[in-house]
Amino acid sequence: MTTTADDFFCLSISTIVDHLKISQSLAGITLMAFGNGAPDIFSTIASVLNTKRPKAGLAIGDLLGGGAFVTTIVFSTVIITKPFKAAKWATLRDLIFYLIGIAWMAFIMMYDSKLYVWQPAGK
């Protein structure tokens, strides 16, 4: 049995890694994350742009909820079904940057009523 991820996405990532000569770890935290999160981001943008009165809170909640679901449920399901040894420092690095990103977004939402271009770029 094969899946689309095995046949196309992982093969594409391997080709990009070989061509650009980057580490698999870097590809995993950038390209795989983009491939996983892009549908959520683009559907949120489409829903906000296609409504007369967009709700920013709903869009942010959707993105945070998706991230929290992947971080908790999917990760724990993978660990339960197929135990593996994780790279401690790489996992800690990723977790720290994720928490910094969430803290930055919470700071912007609590102390500013407008979103400027530099704010998401600062994340």
PyMOL CGO cylinders between C-alpha atoms (Angstrom):
from pymol import cmd
from pymol.cgo import CYLINDER

trace = [
    CYLINDER, 0.00, 0.00, 0.00, 1.34, 3.42, -0.89, 0.3, 1, 1, 1, 1, 1, 1,
    CYLINDER, 1.34, 3.42, -0.89, 0.20, 6.92, -0.13, 0.3, 1, 1, 1, 1, 1, 1,
    CYLINDER, 0.20, 6.92, -0.13, 0.45, 10.25, -1.84, 0.3, 1, 1, 1, 1, 1, 1,
    CYLINDER, 0.45, 10.25, -1.84, 2.89, 11.42, 0.81, 0.3, 1, 1, 1, 1, 1, 1,
    CYLINDER, 2.89, 11.42, 0.81, 5.22, 8.49, 0.10, 0.3, 1, 1, 1, 1, 1, 1,
    CYLINDER, 5.22, 8.49, 0.10, 4.92, 8.60, -3.67, 0.3, 1, 1, 1, 1, 1, 1,
    CYLINDER, 4.92, 8.60, -3.67, 5.04, 12.32, -4.32, 0.3, 1, 1, 1, 1, 1, 1,
    CYLINDER, 5.04, 12.32, -4.32, 5.69, 14.58, -1.35, 0.3, 1, 1, 1, 1, 1, 1,
    CYLINDER, 5.69, 14.58, -1.35, 8.55, 12.70, 0.31, 0.3, 1, 1, 1, 1, 1, 1,
    CYLINDER, 8.55, 12.70, 0.31, 10.17, 12.00, -3.04, 0.3, 1, 1, 1, 1, 1, 1,
    CYLINDER, 10.17, 12.00, -3.04, 9.94, 15.69, -3.93, 0.3, 1, 1, 1, 1, 1, 1,
    CYLINDER, 9.94, 15.69, -3.93, 11.42, 16.72, -0.60, 0.3, 1, 1, 1, 1, 1, 1,
    CYLINDER, 11.42, 16.72, -0.60, 14.29, 14.24, -1.06, 0.3, 1, 1, 1, 1, 1, 1,
    CYLINDER, 14.29, 14.24, -1.06, 15.00, 15.67, -4.51, 0.3, 1, 1, 1, 1, 1, 1,
    CYLINDER, 15.00, 15.67, -4.51, 15.01, 19.24, -3.19, 0.3, 1, 1, 1, 1, 1, 1,
    CYLINDER, 15.01, 19.24, -3.19, 17.31, 18.24, -0.29, 0.3, 1, 1, 1, 1, 1, 1,
    CYLINDER, 17.31, 18.24, -0.29, 19.75, 16.58, -2.68, 0.3, 1, 1, 1, 1, 1, 1,
    CYLINDER, 19.75, 16.58, -2.68, 19.67, 19.45, -5.18, 0.3, 1, 1, 1, 1, 1, 1,
    CYLINDER, 19.67, 19.45, -5.18, 20.07, 22.26, -2.62, 0.3, 1, 1, 1, 1, 1, 1,
    CYLINDER, 20.07, 22.26, -2.62, 22.43, 20.24, -0.42, 0.3, 1, 1, 1, 1, 1, 1,
    CYLINDER, 22.43, 20.24, -0.42, 20.57, 21.05, 2.80, 0.3, 1, 1, 1, 1, 1, 1,
    CYLINDER, 20.57, 21.05, 2.80, 20.12, 18.79, 5.80, 0.3, 1, 1, 1, 1, 1, 1,
    CYLINDER, 20.12, 18.79, 5.80, 17.09, 16.58, 6.14, 0.3, 1, 1, 1, 1, 1, 1,
    CYLINDER, 17.09, 16.58, 6.14, 16.36, 18.17, 9.50, 0.3, 1, 1, 1, 1, 1, 1,
    CYLINDER, 16.36, 18.17, 9.50, 16.15, 21.63, 7.93, 0.3, 1, 1, 1, 1, 1, 1,
    CYLINDER, 16.15, 21.63, 7.93, 13.92, 20.33, 5.16, 0.3, 1, 1, 1, 1, 1, 1,
    CYLINDER, 13.92, 20.33, 5.16, 11.68, 18.69, 7.74, 0.3, 1, 1, 1, 1, 1, 1,
    CYLINDER, 11.68, 18.69, 7.74, 11.15, 21.83, 9.77, 0.3, 1, 1, 1, 1, 1, 1,
    CYLINDER, 11.15, 21.83, 9.77, 10.63, 24.10, 6.76, 0.3, 1, 1, 1, 1, 1, 1,
    CYLINDER, 10.63, 24.10, 6.76, 9.39, 22.33, 3.65, 0.3, 1, 1, 1, 1, 1, 1,
    CYLINDER, 9.39, 22.33, 3.65, 7.37, 19.62, 5.38, 0.3, 1, 1, 1, 1, 1, 1,
    CYLINDER, 7.37, 19.62, 5.38, 5.87, 22.18, 7.76, 0.3, 1, 1, 1, 1, 1, 1,
    CYLINDER, 5.87, 22.18, 7.76, 4.90, 24.38, 4.82, 0.3, 1, 1, 1, 1, 1, 1,
    CYLINDER, 4.90, 24.38, 4.82, 3.33, 21.43, 3.03, 0.3, 1, 1, 1, 1, 1, 1,
    CYLINDER, 3.33, 21.43, 3.03, 1.36, 20.56, 6.16, 0.3, 1, 1, 1, 1, 1, 1,
    CYLINDER, 1.36, 20.56, 6.16, 0.28, 24.09, 7.06, 0.3, 1, 1, 1, 1, 1, 1,
    CYLINDER, 0.28, 24.09, 7.06, -0.27, 25.64, 3.63, 0.3, 1, 1, 1, 1, 1, 1,
    CYLINDER, -0.27, 25.64, 3.63, -3.85, 24.36, 3.18, 0.3, 1, 1, 1, 1, 1, 1,
    CYLINDER, -3.85, 24.36, 3.18, -4.86, 25.79, 6.56, 0.3, 1, 1, 1, 1, 1, 1,
    CYLINDER, -4.86, 25.79, 6.56, -3.30, 29.15, 5.82, 0.3, 1, 1, 1, 1, 1, 1,
    CYLINDER, -3.30, 29.15, 5.82, -4.73, 29.48, 2.32, 0.3, 1, 1, 1, 1, 1, 1,
    CYLINDER, -4.73, 29.48, 2.32, -8.24, 28.37, 3.37, 0.3, 1, 1, 1, 1, 1, 1,
    CYLINDER, -8.24, 28.37, 3.37, -8.17, 30.89, 6.22, 0.3, 1, 1, 1, 1, 1, 1,
    CYLINDER, -8.17, 30.89, 6.22, -7.07, 33.68, 3.88, 0.3, 1, 1, 1, 1, 1, 1,
    CYLINDER, -7.07, 33.68, 3.88, -9.78, 32.71, 1.39, 0.3, 1, 1, 1, 1, 1, 1,
    CYLINDER, -9.78, 32.71, 1.39, -12.49, 32.68, 4.06, 0.3, 1, 1, 1, 1, 1, 1,
    CYLINDER, -12.49, 32.68, 4.06, -11.43, 36.08, 5.42, 0.3, 1, 1, 1, 1, 1, 1,
    CYLINDER, -11.43, 36.08, 5.42, -11.23, 37.70, 1.98, 0.3, 1, 1, 1, 1, 1, 1,
    CYLINDER, -11.23, 37.70, 1.98, -14.59, 36.32, 0.80, 0.3, 1, 1, 1, 1, 1, 1,
    CYLINDER, -14.59, 36.32, 0.80, -16.75, 37.59, 3.64, 0.3, 1, 1, 1, 1, 1, 1,
    CYLINDER, -16.75, 37.59, 3.64, -18.23, 41.05, 4.05, 0.3, 1, 1, 1, 1, 1, 1,
    CYLINDER, -18.23, 41.05, 4.05, -17.36, 41.23, 7.75, 0.3, 1, 1, 1, 1, 1, 1,
    CYLINDER, -17.36, 41.23, 7.75, -14.32, 39.03, 8.37, 0.3, 1, 1, 1, 1, 1, 1,
    CYLINDER, -14.32, 39.03, 8.37, -13.71, 37.78, 11.89, 0.3, 1, 1, 1, 1, 1, 1,
    CYLINDER, -13.71, 37.78, 11.89, -10.01, 37.89, 12.69, 0.3, 1, 1, 1, 1, 1, 1,
    CYLINDER, -10.01, 37.89, 12.69, -10.52, 35.96, 15.92, 0.3, 1, 1, 1, 1, 1, 1,
    CYLINDER, -10.52, 35.96, 15.92, -12.07, 33.07, 14.03, 0.3, 1, 1, 1, 1, 1, 1,
    CYLINDER, -12.07, 33.07, 14.03, -9.16, 32.96, 11.58, 0.3, 1, 1, 1, 1, 1, 1,
    CYLINDER, -9.16, 32.96, 11.58, -6.55, 33.08, 14.32, 0.3, 1, 1, 1, 1, 1, 1,
    CYLINDER, -6.55, 33.08, 14.32, -8.41, 30.44, 16.32, 0.3, 1, 1, 1, 1, 1, 1,
    CYLINDER, -8.41, 30.44, 16.32, -8.52, 28.20, 13.27, 0.3, 1, 1, 1, 1, 1, 1,
    CYLINDER, -8.52, 28.20, 13.27, -4.77, 28.45, 12.74, 0.3, 1, 1, 1, 1, 1, 1,
    CYLINDER, -4.77, 28.45, 12.74, -3.91, 28.03, 16.42, 0.3, 1, 1, 1, 1, 1, 1,
    CYLINDER, -3.91, 28.03, 16.42, -6.34, 25.13, 16.74, 0.3, 1, 1, 1, 1, 1, 1,
    CYLINDER, -6.34, 25.13, 16.74, -4.77, 23.37, 13.76, 0.3, 1, 1, 1, 1, 1, 1,
    CYLINDER, -4.77, 23.37, 13.76, -1.30, 23.86, 15.20, 0.3, 1, 1, 1, 1, 1, 1,
    CYLINDER, -1.30, 23.86, 15.20, -2.37, 22.67, 18.64, 0.3, 1, 1, 1, 1, 1, 1,
    CYLINDER, -2.37, 22.67, 18.64, -4.07, 19.60, 17.13, 0.3, 1, 1, 1, 1, 1, 1,
    CYLINDER, -4.07, 19.60, 17.13, -0.97, 18.59, 15.19, 0.3, 1, 1, 1, 1, 1, 1,
    CYLINDER, -0.97, 18.59, 15.19, 1.32, 19.30, 18.14, 0.3, 1, 1, 1, 1, 1, 1,
    CYLINDER, 1.32, 19.30, 18.14, -0.71, 17.30, 20.65, 0.3, 1, 1, 1, 1, 1, 1,
    CYLINDER, -0.71, 17.30, 20.65, -2.97, 14.70, 19.07, 0.3, 1, 1, 1, 1, 1, 1,
    CYLINDER, -2.97, 14.70, 19.07, -1.04, 13.76, 15.93, 0.3, 1, 1, 1, 1, 1, 1,
    CYLINDER, -1.04, 13.76, 15.93, 2.35, 13.73, 17.66, 0.3, 1, 1, 1, 1, 1, 1,
    CYLINDER, 2.35, 13.73, 17.66, 1.10, 11.62, 20.57, 0.3, 1, 1, 1, 1, 1, 1,
    CYLINDER, 1.10, 11.62, 20.57, -0.68, 9.21, 18.21, 0.3, 1, 1, 1, 1, 1, 1,
    CYLINDER, -0.68, 9.21, 18.21, 2.53, 8.70, 16.26, 0.3, 1, 1, 1, 1, 1, 1,
    CYLINDER, 2.53, 8.70, 16.26, 4.44, 8.04, 19.48, 0.3, 1, 1, 1, 1, 1, 1,
    CYLINDER, 4.44, 8.04, 19.48, 1.83, 5.53, 20.71, 0.3, 1, 1, 1, 1, 1, 1,
    CYLINDER, 1.83, 5.53, 20.71, 1.53, 3.62, 17.43, 0.3, 1, 1, 1, 1, 1, 1,
    CYLINDER, 1.53, 3.62, 17.43, 5.19, 3.61, 16.41, 0.3, 1, 1, 1, 1, 1, 1,
    CYLINDER, 5.19, 3.61, 16.41, 7.64, 4.43, 19.23, 0.3, 1, 1, 1, 1, 1, 1,
    CYLINDER, 7.64, 4.43, 19.23, 10.84, 6.06, 18.04, 0.3, 1, 1, 1, 1, 1, 1,
    CYLINDER, 10.84, 6.06, 18.04, 13.87, 7.90, 19.38, 0.3, 1, 1, 1, 1, 1, 1,
    CYLINDER, 13.87, 7.90, 19.38, 13.60, 11.62, 18.84, 0.3, 1, 1, 1, 1, 1, 1,
    CYLINDER, 13.60, 11.62, 18.84, 16.58, 13.92, 18.48, 0.3, 1, 1, 1, 1, 1, 1,
    CYLINDER, 16.58, 13.92, 18.48, 16.41, 15.73, 21.83, 0.3, 1, 1, 1, 1, 1, 1,
    CYLINDER, 16.41, 15.73, 21.83, 18.04, 19.00, 20.81, 0.3, 1, 1, 1, 1, 1, 1,
    CYLINDER, 18.04, 19.00, 20.81, 16.20, 19.32, 17.52, 0.3, 1, 1, 1, 1, 1, 1,
    CYLINDER, 16.20, 19.32, 17.52, 12.87, 18.63, 19.23, 0.3, 1, 1, 1, 1, 1, 1,
    CYLINDER, 12.87, 18.63, 19.23, 13.64, 21.11, 21.98, 0.3, 1, 1, 1, 1, 1, 1,
    CYLINDER, 13.64, 21.11, 21.98, 14.68, 23.74, 19.41, 0.3, 1, 1, 1, 1, 1, 1,
    CYLINDER, 14.68, 23.74, 19.41, 11.46, 23.27, 17.44, 0.3, 1, 1, 1, 1, 1, 1,
    CYLINDER, 11.46, 23.27, 17.44, 9.35, 23.44, 20.59, 0.3, 1, 1, 1, 1, 1, 1,
    CYLINDER, 9.35, 23.44, 20.59, 11.06, 26.63, 21.76, 0.3, 1, 1, 1, 1, 1, 1,
    CYLINDER, 11.06, 26.63, 21.76, 10.55, 28.37, 18.41, 0.3, 1, 1, 1, 1, 1, 1,
    CYLINDER, 10.55, 28.37, 18.41, 6.90, 27.24, 18.32, 0.3, 1, 1, 1, 1, 1, 1,
    CYLINDER, 6.90, 27.24, 18.32, 6.32, 28.69, 21.80, 0.3, 1, 1, 1, 1, 1, 1,
    CYLINDER, 6.32, 28.69, 21.80, 8.11, 31.92, 20.84, 0.3, 1, 1, 1, 1, 1, 1,
    CYLINDER, 8.11, 31.92, 20.84, 5.85, 32.23, 17.79, 0.3, 1, 1, 1, 1, 1, 1,
    CYLINDER, 5.85, 32.23, 17.79, 2.70, 31.71, 19.85, 0.3, 1, 1, 1, 1, 1, 1,
    CYLINDER, 2.70, 31.71, 19.85, 3.90, 34.17, 22.51, 0.3, 1, 1, 1, 1, 1, 1,
    CYLINDER, 3.90, 34.17, 22.51, 4.65, 36.79, 19.82, 0.3, 1, 1, 1, 1, 1, 1,
    CYLINDER, 4.65, 36.79, 19.82, 1.21, 36.34, 18.31, 0.3, 1, 1, 1, 1, 1, 1,
    CYLINDER, 1.21, 36.34, 18.31, -0.46, 36.60, 21.72, 0.3, 1, 1, 1, 1, 1, 1,
    CYLINDER, -0.46, 36.60, 21.72, 1.54, 39.76, 22.46, 0.3, 1, 1, 1, 1, 1, 1,
    CYLINDER, 1.54, 39.76, 22.46, 0.45, 41.36, 19.18, 0.3, 1, 1, 1, 1, 1, 1,
    CYLINDER, 0.45, 41.36, 19.18, -3.21, 40.42, 19.73, 0.3, 1, 1, 1, 1, 1, 1,
    CYLINDER, -3.21, 40.42, 19.73, -3.31, 41.78, 23.28, 0.3, 1, 1, 1, 1, 1, 1,
    CYLINDER, -3.31, 41.78, 23.28, -1.44, 45.05, 22.83, 0.3, 1, 1, 1, 1, 1, 1,
    CYLINDER, -1.44, 45.05, 22.83, -2.24, 46.22, 19.32, 0.3, 1, 1, 1, 1, 1, 1,
    CYLINDER, -2.24, 46.22, 19.32, -5.54, 46.68, 17.51, 0.3, 1, 1, 1, 1, 1, 1,
    CYLINDER, -5.54, 46.68, 17.51, -4.02, 46.71, 14.02, 0.3, 1, 1, 1, 1, 1, 1,
    CYLINDER, -4.02, 46.71, 14.02, -1.80, 44.27, 12.21, 0.3, 1, 1, 1, 1, 1, 1,
    CYLINDER, -1.80, 44.27, 12.21, 1.17, 45.75, 10.38, 0.3, 1, 1, 1, 1, 1, 1,
    CYLINDER, 1.17, 45.75, 10.38, 3.39, 43.98, 7.85, 0.3, 1, 1, 1, 1, 1, 1,
    CYLINDER, 3.39, 43.98, 7.85, 6.43, 43.95, 10.15, 0.3, 1, 1, 1, 1, 1, 1,
    CYLINDER, 6.43, 43.95, 10.15, 4.58, 42.06, 12.90, 0.3, 1, 1, 1, 1, 1, 1,
    CYLINDER, 4.58, 42.06, 12.90, 4.21, 38.69, 11.16, 0.3, 1, 1, 1, 1, 1, 1,
    CYLINDER, 4.21, 38.69, 11.16, 7.64, 39.18, 9.58, 0.3, 1, 1, 1, 1, 1, 1,
    CYLINDER, 7.64, 39.18, 9.58, 9.10, 39.60, 13.09, 0.3, 1, 1, 1, 1, 1, 1,
    CYLINDER, 9.10, 39.60, 13.09, 7.90, 36.15, 13.99, 0.3, 1, 1, 1, 1, 1, 1,
]
cmd.load_cgo(trace, "trace")
